Amino acid sequence: MMENVMKTVLGSMIAALVLCSCSPDPNVVELEKAAGAIEQLMAPLQARRCSFFVVLPNGTPKEFVSWFFSPLGRGDWPIVEGTTEFTEEEQSSMRLIGAPFRPKDVEYRHSNPDSAVQKQVVLKWDDAEGKVILEGYLDPAQPPTFTKSFKIPRNVEPDPIAKIAVQSNLEMGMSFQSF
């Protein structure tokens, strides 16, 4: 009897260790969430609200990355989780309509990792393949933790309100390309 109890306890301990060792690193989860928030901008409902499709309706992946880091593109960046800019009720409403959110301690960079930033998602492009590439870094001196990509949707008809807002921003001199 005691032997069976010991086997059961030992088996439970081994199972717990296996489960613990398989649980995802919260830092990697945050990186993936930040990358997913960029992809979410291209989801059908969000894409219509995105200024990218107003200024570059047939834009390339390189133009997307340049737009993303431009003053106009930064206005469409995913909302930072837990921001005090919006109340909890406003954030809940935004989530209901599919607005993307990103973790507060993950930064976005383009082309190459920034050696001064630990947790970052680097946006790159492959115009030949028609893809925006997202690389997640916990340490910019190491290879990326993950690499994923997405294609920019085509034939997106921008929302009329997005068109008005973009036109106003352009008239005020806001640029839509950063490089």
N, C-alpha and C positions, 0 to 999 in steps of 0.2 A: 504494500500500500504506500509506504513512505517513498519507495523507489518511483512509483507512478506519479506521486506529487512532485518529486524532484524533477522528473522528466518534463512534466507539464510546466513547472516554473521555469526551467531552463529553456524550454521551447518558446515560452512567452517572452522571455528576455531576449532571445535571439531574434524573434519576430519584431520586437520593439526596436532593437538596434537596426535592423534592416529598414524598417519604416522611417526611422529618424535619419538614416544615411541617405534615403531617397527623397526626403523633403526638399523642395526647391530653396535655393538661396534667395532670401528676400531682396537682396541687391539686384540679382538677375531678374527677378520678377518685376522690380521697378523699371529696369531698363526696357524690358519687353513691353511693359505698359506704356512707357513713353514712346516707343516705336509704334505700338498699336494705335496710339492717339493720332499719329501722323497718317497712318493708313486710314483711320476712321474719317479724316478730312475728305477722303476720296470716295467714301460710301455714297450711294445715290442721293440720300436726303441732304447730307452735308455738302456734297460737291456743288449743288445748286446754289448754296449760300456762299461759296468760296470765291474770293476775288480773283483767284488764278484763272478761272474760266471766263471771267469778264475781260481781262486784259490779254490773255493768251489762250483763246479757245482751242487751238490746236498745238499747244505748247509741248515742247520736248521735255524729257526728264531733266536735262541740264537747266532748261529754263525754269522748270518747277523748283529745283533746288535754289537757283538764284532768286526766284520770286519769294520762296519761303523765308529767306534771310533779308529780304528788302523791307523797307518801312511798311509798305502796303501788306506784304505777306505776314509780317510779324503780328499784324492786327488779327489774323486768322489763326494764330498759334493756339494749340489746345490750352484750355484754362488750367491754371495751377491748382491742384487739389488743396483744399483747406485755405484758399486765399481769403483774405478779409475784404477783398474788393466786392464780393457778393455775399449776401446772407445765405444761411443754410437752405432756406426755402427757395431762394433764387437758384442755388446750385442744384437742388432737387428738380426743379422745373427744367433746368438746362439738360440734366441727365435724361429726363423723360423725352425730350425732343432729339436726343442722340448727340448732344454736344460732347466733343472729346475732352477728357481731362488727362493731365499728366502729373506725375509725382514732382513735388517741389524741389527735390535735390538732384534731379537729372537735367543735364544741360544738352542743348542741341548745338552741333557744329557742322561745318560742311567741308568736304574734300578730304581732310585728314584729322586725326585725333589731336586735341589740344593737350600738350604735355602738362599744363597747369590745372587740368580738370580731371577728377577721378571718374565719376559716373557721367557718361555722355553717350549720346546717340549721334553718330556721324552719318550725314546724308551725302550720298554719292550718286552718280548716274551712269547709265549705259544707254546712250542714245541708239546704238545699233540694235540692241535688244528691246529698246523702248521701256526700260525699267528704271525706277528709282530704287537705289540700294540703301538699306539701313544697317549700320553696324553698331552693336552695343559694346561699350568698353567699360570695364570696372577699373582698369589700369591701362592708361594710354601707351605704356611701354611694352605691353603684352599684346598678343593677337586678340581680335575681337572675341567676346564671349558668345556672340551669335551674329549671323548675317541673314537678313531676309530682304525680300524685294517685292515690289508691286508695280503694276502697270497703271498709267494714268488713264482714267476712263475717257472715252471719246463721246462726242455728240451730247455733251452736257449743256442743257439750256439753263443759263443762270437765272436765278430768281430776280424779278423786277426790282425789288428793294436792294439787292446786292448791286445791281447795275447803277442805281441812283447813288448809293454810298460810294462806290468806286469812282464814279464820275466826279463827285464832290471832292474826294481825296486827291484825284489827279489834278483837278483845277486848283487845288491849294498847293500843288507842287510836289506831292508825294511820289516817290519813284516806286516802280514795281520790279526792278532788277537790281541785284546787289553786286553782280560781277558779270 
